Amino acid sequence: MQPIISIRELRKNYGEKQVLKGINLDIHPGQIIGYIGPNGAGKSTTVKILIGLLGDFEGEVSIMGKDLREDILSVKSMIGYVPENAEIYEVLTPMEYLSFIGKLYGLDDELIEERAMRMLQVFGLLENKDQRMDTFSKGMRQKVLITSGLLHNPQIVVLDEPLSGLDANAVIIVKEIITALKRENKTIFYCSHMMDVVEKVSDRIVLIDEGSIVADGTFSSLKAHGDETLEQIFARLTGKQQSGAGVDEFINALGQ
Ligand SMILES: Nc1ncnc2c1ncn2[C@@H]1O[C@H](COP(=O)(O)OP(=O)(O)OP(=O)(O)O)[C@@H](O)[C@H]1O
């Protein structure tokens, strides 16, 4: 089967600093990839390259057989992106914002309105659909961002910490949306620090540390003797087991 996303020897430098050191990944249609790693590992940099926001990289990235550098517009139309935080146009209402985003993707007004209303209803935001978003909580804005990332019904969905600020009910809804998208054979690239959710929703987990992939497999294949959770696998593979000692030092410092 042809991979829907193919990444070869991906490298990215910021000045002298190499933040991606040769990433190789083939992702197949219908897979949910949990892309995890410590702070600063290079997750968001990978995501920004995938969605076409960062063009200045080395290596090859192709999406549905199209080279990212050569066909950036058609690649963008196949991808839906949900960021953790985005500059949302706060003076707009959700309907105005979604209409703006939908038109950028070439959807017609009627389709935008129908989809937006139905999607906002799922998140309990229908009654706020004509309210300016500068009055919205962080979670309400996040629900609008999720809706806007999926509105054009993309084949590939890239989620960068999408649960940020969401309440428990909304987290359940988003987890269900992710598994429903998989049933529709969508491919999901899911970047998060919430190990319990990644463990539950991902078919395959890719762990990146200091710009290199250090583990790639299913949750059960990554388990070693004694591991029960993805959190434990993460700690073992990234060498962060000594957290207890660090916390003591943090608290002791307050006593000085
Ligand atoms: N615009 C930039 N200029 C310079 N360095 C950057 C820039 N963006 C990111 N970096 C550096 O690149 C490295 C990788 O950052 P990146 O945001 O990809 O990490 P991450 O894995 O997403 O981290 P987090 O989990 O904290 O979000 C970090 O060392 C970061 O300081």
The ligand as a Tripos MOL2 file, in Angstrom:
@<TRIPOS>MOLECULE
LIG
   31    33     1     0     0
SMALL
NO_CHARGES

@<TRIPOS>ATOM
      1 N1         11.3160   29.8070   15.4950 N.pl3     1 LIG1
      2 C1         12.2930   29.1950   16.1890 C.ar      1 LIG1
      3 N2         13.5340   29.7270   16.2560 N.ar      1 LIG1
      4 C2         14.5310   29.1050   16.9190 C.ar      1 LIG1
      5 N3         14.3960   27.9360   17.5640 N.ar      1 LIG1
      6 C3         13.1900   27.3550   17.5370 C.ar      1 LIG1
      7 C4         12.0840   27.9580   16.8560 C.ar      1 LIG1
      8 N4         11.0010   27.1460   16.9990 N.ar      1 LIG1
      9 C5         11.4220   26.0920   17.7360 C.ar      1 LIG1
     10 N5         12.7220   26.2190   18.0510 N.ar      1 LIG1
     11 C6         13.5380   25.2560   18.8170 C.3       1 LIG1
     12 O1         13.4340   24.0070   18.1750 O.3       1 LIG1
     13 C7         13.3770   22.9650   19.1340 C.3       1 LIG1
     14 C8         12.1520   22.1070   18.8570 C.3       1 LIG1
     15 O2         10.9860   22.8880   19.1170 O.3       1 LIG1
     16 P1          9.5190   22.3120   18.9000 P.3       1 LIG1
     17 O3          8.5680   23.4520   19.1490 O.co2     1 LIG1
     18 O4          9.4440   21.6190   17.6020 O.co2     1 LIG1
     19 O5          9.4470   21.2530   20.0860 O.3       1 LIG1
     20 P2          8.1950   20.4190   20.6340 P.3       1 LIG1
     21 O6          8.6280   19.0020   20.6390 O.co2     1 LIG1
     22 O7          6.9740   20.7710   19.8900 O.co2     1 LIG1
     23 O8          8.1260   20.9570   22.1310 O.3       1 LIG1
     24 P3          6.8640   21.1960   23.1370 P.3       1 LIG1
     25 O9          6.4910   19.8430   23.6240 O.co2     1 LIG1
     26 O10         7.4920   22.0210   24.2160 O.co2     1 LIG1
     27 O11         5.8030   21.9050   22.3830 O.co2     1 LIG1
     28 C9         13.4070   23.6220   20.5220 C.3       1 LIG1
     29 O12        14.7280   23.5950   20.9980 O.3       1 LIG1
     30 C10        12.9950   25.0440   20.2220 C.3       1 LIG1
     31 O13        13.6210   25.9330   21.1180 O.3       1 LIG1
@<TRIPOS>BOND
     1     1     2 1
     2     2     3 ar
     3     2     7 ar
     4     3     4 ar
     5     4     5 ar
     6     5     6 ar
     7     6     7 ar
     8     6    10 ar
     9     7     8 ar
    10     8     9 ar
    11     9    10 ar
    12    10    11 1
    13    11    12 1
    14    11    30 1
    15    12    13 1
    16    13    14 1
    17    13    28 1
    18    14    15 1
    19    15    16 1
    20    16    17 2
    21    16    18 1
    22    16    19 1
    23    19    20 1
    24    20    21 2
    25    20    22 1
    26    20    23 1
    27    23    24 1
    28    24    25 2
    29    24    26 1
    30    24    27 1
    31    28    29 1
    32    28    30 1
    33    30    31 1
@<TRIPOS>SUBSTRUCTURE
     1 LIG1         1 GROUP 0 **** ****
